[in-house]
Amino acid sequence: MRRAIAICASCATAASVVLSSAPAFGTTTGSATAKAAYGSASTISPTAPSGSGLLGSTVTAVVQPLVDTLTSDVNSSVSSLVTTLLNVSGDTADTNGGASSYPRGATLGVTVPGVVGLALNGPSGSVTSNASGYSATSSFSHSTLSVLGISAADLGVATATATCPASGSPSATTSLSGVNLFAGAVQAKVAGGSGLLQVSLNGGAYQSVSGLSSTLTQVPGTSVSVRANGNFLQVSEAVSLDTLLSALGLTTLLSGLSGLVDTSGTALTLSITIGPGSSSDASGASAWGLEVGADLSGTVSVNMLSVLGGLLGGATITIPTGINGTSYGNLLDLKLAYAACTSGSGGATTSWIPPGLI
């Protein structure tokens, strides 16, 4: 199964991308770059089915297409999605020279149908190069993320700025507001000027993410659990095997098994991790308004039973999480509204990219 990747650079229904170029900059030693998105593709790595019982090999053969679809089609399609997004968003400008490309339009959208959909709304960026140094700013407004057909997030309004003065220390700042996860079960924002993530659980008062447990904890009155991961927030929700198979176009996968089929041992979790980021040292700075990761993990268990409930054969597939250290998902992990600079001084030049022009 090969999945088409849809991209929209002007509106939700447009089917083409119009590219333009940003001018090259005269420069001495520094640079400044703004991007709609920055990062690389993630990889989901399910195990081969492990069979059990007299007819274990039969069940294993039936469920093997699920593993094949995840390891081949999904990984390939999501990798192409990320590559397309990074290439099309391009550099708004790089003051070390060279023309840059970016799409025109209010929305930059990339989709692997049924698996991942990301729509960046109102992306904009600007870079400045002058005798005082270099700076870059990037932003977006209320972008949306869907995973496995689930509307997972309104990513709010984010801005990142990186400043590299000719004299003095580079710095990076971020702002974030209006993040809404899993239909309002969790909301998030960055406390003004602090870079620290604050969260609201099921409509409650905002609190610092640092006050949450580092282990997943159920949010009362909702279907989600949350945990703190440094200055990032992970929000997780159980998803059914039917949801996964439907998203992958495998709704008839188990029809090849006769008798009673038991999938009650299946336990799958969809996790969305979000948070702002920045770094700086003596030579430069970078910032991203929001990093977002999407992760699917757990176990798929399929058993074929006799009419008396005895096990005839079974198969188990394990999907390891991609959340580890500074990696936040095996389906998607991108830094959005990305700005970076390196120190130096350049000609008196400013490039402003209107909203939607990255």
Secondary structure as GFF3:
##gff-version 3
##sequence-region A 1 358
A	DSSP	beta_strand	6	8	.	.	.	ID=ss1
A	DSSP	beta_strand	19	22	.	.	.	ID=ss2
A	DSSP	beta_strand	31	39	.	.	.	ID=ss3
A	DSSP	beta_strand	50	52	.	.	.	ID=ss4
A	DSSP	alpha_helix	56	68	.	.	.	ID=ss5
A	DSSP	pi_helix	69	74	.	.	.	ID=ss6
A	DSSP	alpha_helix	75	89	.	.	.	ID=ss7
A	DSSP	beta_strand	100	103	.	.	.	ID=ss8
A	DSSP	beta_strand	107	112	.	.	.	ID=ss9
A	DSSP	beta_strand	116	121	.	.	.	ID=ss10
A	DSSP	beta_strand	124	130	.	.	.	ID=ss11
A	DSSP	beta_strand	133	141	.	.	.	ID=ss12
A	DSSP	beta_strand	144	147	.	.	.	ID=ss13
A	DSSP	beta_strand	150	154	.	.	.	ID=ss14
A	DSSP	beta_strand	157	165	.	.	.	ID=ss15
A	DSSP	beta_strand	171	177	.	.	.	ID=ss16
A	DSSP	beta_strand	179	181	.	.	.	ID=ss17
A	DSSP	beta_strand	186	190	.	.	.	ID=ss18
A	DSSP	beta_strand	197	201	.	.	.	ID=ss19
A	DSSP	beta_strand	207	208	.	.	.	ID=ss20
A	DSSP	three_ten_helix	209	211	.	.	.	ID=ss21
A	DSSP	beta_strand	217	218	.	.	.	ID=ss22
A	DSSP	beta_strand	224	229	.	.	.	ID=ss23
A	DSSP	beta_strand	232	239	.	.	.	ID=ss24
A	DSSP	alpha_helix	241	247	.	.	.	ID=ss25
A	DSSP	three_ten_helix	253	256	.	.	.	ID=ss26
A	DSSP	beta_strand	260	262	.	.	.	ID=ss27
A	DSSP	beta_strand	267	280	.	.	.	ID=ss28
A	DSSP	beta_strand	284	305	.	.	.	ID=ss29
A	DSSP	beta_strand	311	319	.	.	.	ID=ss30
A	DSSP	beta_strand	323	324	.	.	.	ID=ss31
A	DSSP	beta_strand	327	328	.	.	.	ID=ss32
A	DSSP	beta_strand	332	342	.	.	.	ID=ss33
A	DSSP	beta_strand	349	353	.	.	.	ID=ss34
###
